[in-house]
Amino acid sequence: MVLTGHCLCKAVTYRVDMDAPLITGYDHCDDCQRQSGSTYSLVAVVEKDKLTLNGPVKQWEGKGSSGNSVWRLFCSECGSPIAHDPDAAPQIIALKAGTLDTEIKKTLKPDTEIWCASKLPFCQEKLAKPFEHMPE
């Protein structure tokens, strides 16, 4: 099986040649809150070399806690966030899991929370593997 998804307007599509994400979880960092317009971003971390991305993607460069760049990928047509790509971990990319095809995202089992230091106090759900910042 492969993981597939697309942006809101379907101009950007992707395929990941993996059966399941390496990690599925909530990213509570302030940047993800702002990019998602919500309390956290549901992410599906995959191997970058297994990802094929098609369509008009723009990138915005921010800085992560490591001081390295974090590239925010989004559709240049509808603005949907697609992924964030941290230079500090070049082998992985974190897909915005809401962009996965519907039947695939229904099967996700988030168990990890990162950047709990930025978790908003009214978010009461607690997953099995919480990390104050990034996992090592």
SULSUL-V925134 format. One record per pair of residues at least 24 apart in sequence whose C-alpha atoms are under 10 Angstrom apart, sorted by the first residue. I is the first residue (numbers start at 1). GAP is how many residues later the second one is. If there is no record, write none. Layout:
BEGIN
i->I gap->GAP
i->I gap->GAP
END
This chain:
BEGIN
i->2 gap->48
i->2 gap->102
i->3 gap->43
i->3 gap->47
i->3 gap->48
i->3 gap->97
i->3 gap->98
i->3 gap->101
i->3 gap->102
i->4 gap->47
i->4 gap->48
i->4 gap->49
i->4 gap->95
i->4 gap->96
i->4 gap->97
i->4 gap->98
i->4 gap->99
i->4 gap->100
i->4 gap->101
i->5 gap->48
i->5 gap->77
i->5 gap->90
i->5 gap->91
i->5 gap->92
i->5 gap->93
i->5 gap->94
i->5 gap->95
i->5 gap->96
i->5 gap->97
i->5 gap->99
i->5 gap->100
i->6 gap->47
i->6 gap->48
i->6 gap->49
i->6 gap->69
i->6 gap->74
i->6 gap->76
i->6 gap->92
i->6 gap->93
i->6 gap->94
i->6 gap->95
i->7 gap->48
i->7 gap->67
i->7 gap->68
i->7 gap->70
i->7 gap->71
i->7 gap->72
i->7 gap->73
i->7 gap->74
i->7 gap->75
i->7 gap->89
i->7 gap->91
i->7 gap->92
i->7 gap->93
i->7 gap->94
i->8 gap->67
i->8 gap->69
i->8 gap->70
i->8 gap->71
i->8 gap->72
i->8 gap->73
i->8 gap->74
i->8 gap->90
i->8 gap->91
i->9 gap->66
i->9 gap->68
i->9 gap->69
i->9 gap->70
i->9 gap->71
i->10 gap->45
i->10 gap->65
i->10 gap->67
i->10 gap->68
i->10 gap->70
i->10 gap->89
i->11 gap->43
i->11 gap->44
i->11 gap->45
i->11 gap->46
i->11 gap->64
i->11 gap->65
i->11 gap->66
i->11 gap->67
i->12 gap->41
i->12 gap->42
i->12 gap->43
i->12 gap->44
i->12 gap->45
i->12 gap->62
i->12 gap->63
i->12 gap->64
i->12 gap->65
i->12 gap->66
i->12 gap->68
i->12 gap->70
i->12 gap->87
i->13 gap->39
i->13 gap->40
i->13 gap->41
i->13 gap->42
i->13 gap->43
i->13 gap->44
i->13 gap->62
i->13 gap->69
i->13 gap->86
i->13 gap->87
i->13 gap->88
i->14 gap->37
i->14 gap->38
i->14 gap->39
i->14 gap->40
i->14 gap->41
i->14 gap->68
i->14 gap->81
i->14 gap->85
i->14 gap->86
i->14 gap->87
i->15 gap->35
i->15 gap->36
i->15 gap->37
i->15 gap->38
i->15 gap->39
i->15 gap->85
i->16 gap->30
i->16 gap->31
i->16 gap->32
i->16 gap->33
i->16 gap->34
i->16 gap->35
i->16 gap->36
i->16 gap->37
i->17 gap->29
i->17 gap->30
i->17 gap->32
i->17 gap->33
i->17 gap->34
i->17 gap->35
i->18 gap->28
i->18 gap->29
i->18 gap->32
i->18 gap->33
i->20 gap->24
i->20 gap->25
i->20 gap->26
i->20 gap->84
i->20 gap->87
i->20 gap->88
i->21 gap->24
i->21 gap->25
i->21 gap->26
i->21 gap->73
i->21 gap->74
i->21 gap->76
i->21 gap->87
i->21 gap->88
i->22 gap->24
i->22 gap->25
i->22 gap->70
i->22 gap->72
i->23 gap->71
i->23 gap->85
i->23 gap->86
i->23 gap->87
i->23 gap->88
i->23 gap->89
i->23 gap->90
i->24 gap->70
i->24 gap->71
i->24 gap->73
i->24 gap->84
i->24 gap->85
i->24 gap->86
i->24 gap->87
i->24 gap->88
i->24 gap->89
i->25 gap->69
i->25 gap->72
i->25 gap->83
i->25 gap->84
i->25 gap->85
i->25 gap->86
i->25 gap->87
i->25 gap->88
i->25 gap->89
i->25 gap->102
i->25 gap->103
i->25 gap->104
i->25 gap->105
i->26 gap->71
i->26 gap->84
i->26 gap->85
i->26 gap->86
i->26 gap->87
i->26 gap->88
i->26 gap->89
i->26 gap->90
i->26 gap->93
i->26 gap->100
i->26 gap->101
i->26 gap->104
i->27 gap->67
i->27 gap->69
i->27 gap->85
i->27 gap->86
i->27 gap->87
i->27 gap->88
i->27 gap->89
i->27 gap->91
i->27 gap->92
i->27 gap->104
i->27 gap->106
i->27 gap->107
i->28 gap->85
i->28 gap->86
i->28 gap->87
i->28 gap->88
i->28 gap->89
i->28 gap->90
i->28 gap->91
i->28 gap->92
i->28 gap->95
i->28 gap->104
i->28 gap->105
i->29 gap->35
i->29 gap->85
i->29 gap->86
i->29 gap->87
i->29 gap->88
i->29 gap->89
i->29 gap->90
i->29 gap->91
i->29 gap->104
i->29 gap->105
i->30 gap->85
i->30 gap->87
i->30 gap->88
i->30 gap->89
i->30 gap->90
i->31 gap->31
i->31 gap->32
i->31 gap->33
i->31 gap->41
i->31 gap->87
i->32 gap->40
i->32 gap->49
i->32 gap->52
i->32 gap->64
i->32 gap->83
i->33 gap->85
i->33 gap->86
i->33 gap->87
i->35 gap->37
i->35 gap->39
i->35 gap->45
i->35 gap->46
i->36 gap->44
i->36 gap->45
i->36 gap->60
i->39 gap->79
i->39 gap->80
i->39 gap->81
i->39 gap->82
i->39 gap->83
i->39 gap->84
i->40 gap->73
i->40 gap->74
i->40 gap->75
i->40 gap->78
i->40 gap->79
i->40 gap->80
i->40 gap->83
i->41 gap->54
i->41 gap->55
i->41 gap->56
i->41 gap->57
i->42 gap->52
i->42 gap->53
i->42 gap->54
i->42 gap->55
i->42 gap->56
i->42 gap->57
i->42 gap->68
i->42 gap->70
i->42 gap->71
i->43 gap->39
i->43 gap->40
i->43 gap->41
i->43 gap->50
i->43 gap->51
i->43 gap->52
i->43 gap->53
i->43 gap->54
i->43 gap->55
i->43 gap->56
i->43 gap->67
i->43 gap->69
i->43 gap->70
i->44 gap->39
i->44 gap->49
i->44 gap->50
i->44 gap->51
i->44 gap->52
i->44 gap->53
i->44 gap->54
i->44 gap->55
i->44 gap->56
i->44 gap->61
i->44 gap->64
i->44 gap->66
i->45 gap->38
i->45 gap->39
i->45 gap->40
i->45 gap->47
i->45 gap->48
i->45 gap->49
i->45 gap->50
i->45 gap->51
i->45 gap->52
i->46 gap->45
i->46 gap->46
i->46 gap->47
i->46 gap->48
i->46 gap->49
i->47 gap->43
i->47 gap->44
i->47 gap->45
i->47 gap->46
i->47 gap->47
i->48 gap->37
i->48 gap->41
i->48 gap->42
i->48 gap->43
i->48 gap->44
i->48 gap->45
i->48 gap->46
i->48 gap->47
i->49 gap->41
i->49 gap->42
i->49 gap->43
i->49 gap->44
i->50 gap->41
i->50 gap->42
i->50 gap->43
i->51 gap->41
i->51 gap->42
i->51 gap->44
i->53 gap->29
i->57 gap->24
i->57 gap->25
i->58 gap->24
i->59 gap->24
i->59 gap->25
i->59 gap->26
i->60 gap->24
i->61 gap->24
i->61 gap->25
i->62 gap->24
i->63 gap->24
i->64 gap->24
i->65 gap->68
i->65 gap->69
i->66 gap->68
END
